[in-house]
Structure formats: C-alpha cells, structure tokens
C-alpha cells in the first residue's frame, strides 16, 4: 500500500501535448526501473482543457522520494518536461483518509 504521493499539475504548451505524454511516459518508465519503490504512476488529461494534465505517483515511502528528487537524471528529465509547459505546480502528499 502506498505511503507517500507526488502530484503535479502541468499546463502544456499548445501543440506539445503528444510529445509531453510520450516524454512523461519515458521519464516514469526510467523512474520505475531505477526506483522500484514507485508503486504506480498515472498521467490524467483534463476532458475540458486538452493542455491540462495531472500526474499521480504512488510511492512505498517518502525516503525514496527524497532520493529520487535529488537524482540528477530525474532533474534532467524534469527539465525536459518543464520546457514543454507554460506552468508546473506540484508537491508531496500523505494519505489523510480512504474510502473503499
């Protein structure tokens, strides 16, 4: 069961949406390979705004997130994604409650 979550809102530049999705998938495939404590990664696209994406990463522990966040390869991949965006806003979260 996940212990820690990372979520980001991405506002992707016009005509960059497909490249963004592919680059995000590549980045998170690398992340899962390098950090098996990543339990799940999802990228959602807003039905009403094709440039708005939300990512959810479920992690086994916050300590691994700290290591991943400091990894130069993660930073390189993050910068590539950021260049495709008009804005990026994210953070780390812990579960407050659950239904189901």
ChimeraX commands (.cxc) that place a marker at each C-alpha (Angstrom):
marker #1 position 0.00,0.00,0.00 radius 0.5
marker #1 position 1.42,3.43,-0.93 radius 0.5
marker #1 position 2.81,5.54,1.89 radius 0.5
marker #1 position 3.54,8.77,0.02 radius 0.5
marker #1 position 2.19,10.51,-3.07 radius 0.5
marker #1 position 3.53,13.07,-5.52 radius 0.5
marker #1 position 1.13,15.01,-7.72 radius 0.5
marker #1 position 1.79,17.66,-10.35 radius 0.5
marker #1 position -0.46,19.91,-12.42 radius 0.5
marker #1 position 1.01,20.54,-15.85 radius 0.5
marker #1 position -0.12,23.25,-18.28 radius 0.5
marker #1 position 1.35,22.06,-21.56 radius 0.5
marker #1 position 2.16,24.43,-24.43 radius 0.5
marker #1 position -0.12,24.27,-27.44 radius 0.5
marker #1 position 0.83,21.51,-29.90 radius 0.5
marker #1 position 3.20,19.90,-27.34 radius 0.5
marker #1 position 0.62,17.55,-25.81 radius 0.5
marker #1 position 1.62,14.37,-27.66 radius 0.5
marker #1 position 5.35,14.96,-27.13 radius 0.5
marker #1 position 4.66,15.70,-23.46 radius 0.5
marker #1 position 2.74,12.44,-22.93 radius 0.5
marker #1 position 5.49,10.41,-24.64 radius 0.5
marker #1 position 8.26,12.15,-22.69 radius 0.5
marker #1 position 6.39,11.74,-19.39 radius 0.5
marker #1 position 5.92,8.02,-20.10 radius 0.5
marker #1 position 9.65,7.63,-20.86 radius 0.5
marker #1 position 10.60,9.53,-17.70 radius 0.5
marker #1 position 8.35,7.43,-15.47 radius 0.5
marker #1 position 9.45,4.19,-17.13 radius 0.5
marker #1 position 13.01,5.15,-16.18 radius 0.5
marker #1 position 11.85,6.10,-12.68 radius 0.5
marker #1 position 10.11,2.74,-12.14 radius 0.5
marker #1 position 13.23,0.93,-13.32 radius 0.5
marker #1 position 15.61,2.94,-11.14 radius 0.5
marker #1 position 13.26,3.16,-8.14 radius 0.5
marker #1 position 11.07,0.05,-7.79 radius 0.5
marker #1 position 9.51,1.65,-4.72 radius 0.5
marker #1 position 7.39,3.64,-7.19 radius 0.5
marker #1 position 4.20,1.62,-7.00 radius 0.5
marker #1 position 2.08,3.39,-9.63 radius 0.5
marker #1 position 2.32,6.40,-11.91 radius 0.5
marker #1 position -0.64,7.89,-13.71 radius 0.5
marker #1 position -1.00,10.85,-16.05 radius 0.5
marker #1 position -4.53,12.21,-16.43 radius 0.5
marker #1 position -5.71,14.67,-19.07 radius 0.5
marker #1 position -8.47,17.20,-18.42 radius 0.5
marker #1 position -11.55,16.43,-20.54 radius 0.5
marker #1 position -12.36,20.13,-20.88 radius 0.5
marker #1 position -8.84,21.52,-21.33 radius 0.5
marker #1 position -6.51,19.44,-23.52 radius 0.5
marker #1 position -3.46,21.35,-22.26 radius 0.5
marker #1 position -4.07,20.49,-18.57 radius 0.5
marker #1 position -2.58,17.27,-17.21 radius 0.5
marker #1 position -2.35,15.93,-13.66 radius 0.5
marker #1 position 0.14,13.25,-12.66 radius 0.5
marker #1 position -0.14,10.99,-9.59 radius 0.5
marker #1 position 2.77,8.94,-8.33 radius 0.5
marker #1 position 2.27,6.44,-5.52 radius 0.5
marker #1 position 5.40,5.59,-3.54 radius 0.5
marker #1 position 6.20,2.98,-0.90 radius 0.5
marker #1 position 7.97,5.57,1.27 radius 0.5
marker #1 position 8.94,9.22,1.42 radius 0.5
marker #1 position 12.66,8.45,1.83 radius 0.5
marker #1 position 12.81,7.04,-1.70 radius 0.5
marker #1 position 11.03,10.15,-3.00 radius 0.5
marker #1 position 13.78,12.24,-1.41 radius 0.5
marker #1 position 16.46,10.16,-3.20 radius 0.5
marker #1 position 14.57,10.33,-6.49 radius 0.5
marker #1 position 14.08,14.09,-6.15 radius 0.5
marker #1 position 17.83,14.59,-5.73 radius 0.5
marker #1 position 18.78,12.30,-8.62 radius 0.5
marker #1 position 20.47,14.29,-11.44 radius 0.5
marker #1 position 18.83,12.07,-14.07 radius 0.5
marker #1 position 15.39,12.84,-12.61 radius 0.5
marker #1 position 16.24,16.54,-12.69 radius 0.5
marker #1 position 17.32,16.31,-16.34 radius 0.5
marker #1 position 14.08,14.57,-17.30 radius 0.5
marker #1 position 12.03,17.04,-15.26 radius 0.5
marker #1 position 13.64,19.98,-17.07 radius 0.5
marker #1 position 12.79,18.42,-20.44 radius 0.5
marker #1 position 9.16,18.12,-19.37 radius 0.5
marker #1 position 9.13,21.65,-17.96 radius 0.5
marker #1 position 10.26,23.13,-21.29 radius 0.5
marker #1 position 7.06,21.76,-22.84 radius 0.5
marker #1 position 4.91,23.56,-20.27 radius 0.5
marker #1 position 3.61,27.04,-19.59 radius 0.5
marker #1 position 3.32,26.19,-15.89 radius 0.5
marker #1 position 4.10,23.35,-13.50 radius 0.5
marker #1 position 2.84,23.07,-9.92 radius 0.5
marker #1 position 3.36,20.05,-7.72 radius 0.5
marker #1 position 4.03,18.68,-4.29 radius 0.5
marker #1 position 4.23,15.70,-1.99 radius 0.5
marker #1 position 1.29,14.31,-0.05 radius 0.5
marker #1 position 0.43,11.74,2.58 radius 0.5
marker #1 position -2.92,9.99,2.77 radius 0.5
marker #1 position -5.47,11.69,5.04 radius 0.5
marker #1 position -8.29,9.15,4.61 radius 0.5
marker #1 position -9.57,6.49,2.26 radius 0.5
marker #1 position -12.92,5.12,1.12 radius 0.5
marker #1 position -13.02,1.64,-0.35 radius 0.5
marker link #1:1,2 radius 0.2
marker link #1:2,3 radius 0.2
marker link #1:3,4 radius 0.2
marker link #1:4,5 radius 0.2
marker link #1:5,6 radius 0.2
marker link #1:6,7 radius 0.2
marker link #1:7,8 radius 0.2
marker link #1:8,9 radius 0.2
marker link #1:9,10 radius 0.2
marker link #1:10,11 radius 0.2
marker link #1:11,12 radius 0.2
marker link #1:12,13 radius 0.2
marker link #1:13,14 radius 0.2
marker link #1:14,15 radius 0.2
marker link #1:15,16 radius 0.2
marker link #1:16,17 radius 0.2
marker link #1:17,18 radius 0.2
marker link #1:18,19 radius 0.2
marker link #1:19,20 radius 0.2
marker link #1:20,21 radius 0.2
marker link #1:21,22 radius 0.2
marker link #1:22,23 radius 0.2
marker link #1:23,24 radius 0.2
marker link #1:24,25 radius 0.2
marker link #1:25,26 radius 0.2
marker link #1:26,27 radius 0.2
marker link #1:27,28 radius 0.2
marker link #1:28,29 radius 0.2
marker link #1:29,30 radius 0.2
marker link #1:30,31 radius 0.2
marker link #1:31,32 radius 0.2
marker link #1:32,33 radius 0.2
marker link #1:33,34 radius 0.2
marker link #1:34,35 radius 0.2
marker link #1:35,36 radius 0.2
marker link #1:36,37 radius 0.2
marker link #1:37,38 radius 0.2
marker link #1:38,39 radius 0.2
marker link #1:39,40 radius 0.2
marker link #1:40,41 radius 0.2
marker link #1:41,42 radius 0.2
marker link #1:42,43 radius 0.2
marker link #1:43,44 radius 0.2
marker link #1:44,45 radius 0.2
marker link #1:45,46 radius 0.2
marker link #1:46,47 radius 0.2
marker link #1:47,48 radius 0.2
marker link #1:48,49 radius 0.2
marker link #1:49,50 radius 0.2
marker link #1:50,51 radius 0.2
marker link #1:51,52 radius 0.2
marker link #1:52,53 radius 0.2
marker link #1:53,54 radius 0.2
marker link #1:54,55 radius 0.2
marker link #1:55,56 radius 0.2
marker link #1:56,57 radius 0.2
marker link #1:57,58 radius 0.2
marker link #1:58,59 radius 0.2
marker link #1:59,60 radius 0.2
marker link #1:60,61 radius 0.2
marker link #1:61,62 radius 0.2
marker link #1:62,63 radius 0.2
marker link #1:63,64 radius 0.2
marker link #1:64,65 radius 0.2
marker link #1:65,66 radius 0.2
marker link #1:66,67 radius 0.2
marker link #1:67,68 radius 0.2
marker link #1:68,69 radius 0.2
marker link #1:69,70 radius 0.2
marker link #1:70,71 radius 0.2
marker link #1:71,72 radius 0.2
marker link #1:72,73 radius 0.2
marker link #1:73,74 radius 0.2
marker link #1:74,75 radius 0.2
marker link #1:75,76 radius 0.2
marker link #1:76,77 radius 0.2
marker link #1:77,78 radius 0.2
marker link #1:78,79 radius 0.2
marker link #1:79,80 radius 0.2
marker link #1:80,81 radius 0.2
marker link #1:81,82 radius 0.2
marker link #1:82,83 radius 0.2
marker link #1:83,84 radius 0.2
marker link #1:84,85 radius 0.2
marker link #1:85,86 radius 0.2
marker link #1:86,87 radius 0.2
marker link #1:87,88 radius 0.2
marker link #1:88,89 radius 0.2
marker link #1:89,90 radius 0.2
marker link #1:90,91 radius 0.2
marker link #1:91,92 radius 0.2
marker link #1:92,93 radius 0.2
marker link #1:93,94 radius 0.2
marker link #1:94,95 radius 0.2
marker link #1:95,96 radius 0.2
marker link #1:96,97 radius 0.2
marker link #1:97,98 radius 0.2
marker link #1:98,99 radius 0.2
marker link #1:99,100 radius 0.2
view
